[in-house]
Amino acid sequence: MDETRPGWHPLETASEHAEAAVRLARLGRRRVDILSAELDPSVYNTAALAEALRQVAVTASKPRIRILLESSKPLVRHKHRLLALARKLPTAIAIRELAPEAELPETVWMMVDGRGALWRRRSEGYRGGWHPDNAGPCRLWLREFNALWDYSVESPEVKVLPL
């Protein structure tokens, strides 16, 4: 990703990523897709992000929030807000794990409505960026996300248990 292009906002720290994730989620109207190793708590486990995603889930017509992880175990261990939200809104929010034979890409991201994106390269710490409206890269990432999602698996740790 060339973060020097117009409209891209470079990010260097976890707090910058967390703030950008909230700003991006607030722009969401129907769909949010997140690809992450384990939903880094310093970025994704904030009350503001949980509320922004809850708003998408409860106000959108046919909302679809998909979270694809390398491992969901840390979500349970750290009582992650997005796990709690997914359990409250299971028809709008799905959390899955990569299939055992799949590999997490070097670049992880959050996309909103197929246009806005937040990304970072895992090998470069929190170096990355975000853009509120850049459909080109999102099309490529969404194609990759969909292929990984199609072969992902449900995790017993995140399943909603009936009462």
N, C-alpha and C positions, 0 to 999 in steps of 0.2 A: 504494500500500500504506500503510495507516495503522499505523505502528510504535508508536503509543501504545496500541494494543489489548492486553489481557492476553495474556501468553505470548510476545509479540514482544520480541526482544532487539535494540536498535539497534546499528548498527556504523558506525564512522567511518574506520577505517584499513585498509590492506591486511593488516596482521598480524592484526587482529580478524577480517577475512573469512577469512583462512587458517585460523585457529583454529576458527572456526565451521564451515568446510567439513569439517574433520576430524571434529569432534563430530557433525555431521549424517551424514557418510558412515558413521561407526561405528554409527549407528542403522539403516542400510540392511539390508534382508533379501533383496531381490530386484532392485530396479530403481533406477537412478540416471539422471537426465536433466540434462545441462548445456548451457546456451545461453550462448555467450560470443563476443566478438569474436575473440580469439586465445588463450584460456586464460592469462590474466594470470599470468606466472611467479611473481610475489610472492604470489599466492593459491593457484594450482593446481599449482605445480611443487615440492611438498614431499614428502619421504620419508614423512611420516606420512599424508598424503592418499593417496599411491600405495599404501601398505600397507592402509589402510582400504578402498579400492576393490578391491584384490586379494582381500581377505577376502570381500567381497560376491561377487566373480566366482568364487571357488573353493569357497565353502561353500553358495551358494544353489542351489536347484533352479530350473533354467532362468533363470539371471541375464541381465539386460539392462541394460547400461550404454551409453548413447548420448550422444555429445558432438557438438554441432552448432556449427560455427564460421563466422565470416565469412571467415577465412583460416587455412589450416593451415601456411603457409610459416614463421611464427615457431616453430612446434613443432619443425620439422626443424632450423632454424638454431640453436636454443637447446638441442637434445637434451633435450626435455621428458620428464619421468618418465612422464607419462600416455601419451605416444606409445609409449615403450618398453613399457609395460604392455599397451597395446592390441596391439602386435605379438606379445607373448608369449601373449596370451589372445584371439585374434581371434574366437572363437566367442561370447565373452561381452561384448567391448567393441568398439564401432564408433565411428569418427570420420568425420564427413562435413562438407562445406562447404555453405553456403547456395547455392541456385541463383543464377546471375548476376543474374537479374532480381529476386530477393528482397532485402528490406531487413531488417537486424538491428533488432529492436525497441529502444526506448529503455531498457527494463528488461531486464536479463539476470539469469539465475538458475541455481541448482542445485536440483533436486528429488529427494527420496528417497522411494521407495515411494508416490508420489502424495500424500504427506501433509506431509512436512517440506520446508522451503524456505529457501534463502539467496538474497538478491536485492540488487541495487543499480541505481540509475539511472546510466547511462553519463555523462550530462551533469553529474552531481553528484559526480564523483570516486568515493570509496569510501563515500559515504553510502548506507546501506541497512539491512538487518536480516536476522534469521533466526528461524525458529520451528520447533520439532521436530515439531509436530502441528497442522497447520491445512489441512485438505483443501479448503476453499472456494477460496482463491486458486489452489491447485495445480491444481484442475480446469480453471480458465480458462487457466492457463499451459500445462498439458499439452495442451489442445485446440490452442492456438497452436503449441506445439512440434511436435505431430504433423503439423499442416498444413505447417509449414516442412520437417520431416524427409521427408515424402512427396515433396517436390519438390527435395530436396537432391541433391548430387552427390558421388560418390567422388572423393577427391583422389589424384592419382598420388603425391604426397609421402608420404602415410601408408599406402599400400598395403603389405601384407605380400608380400614377394617369395619365391616358392618356391625351395628350394635345388636 
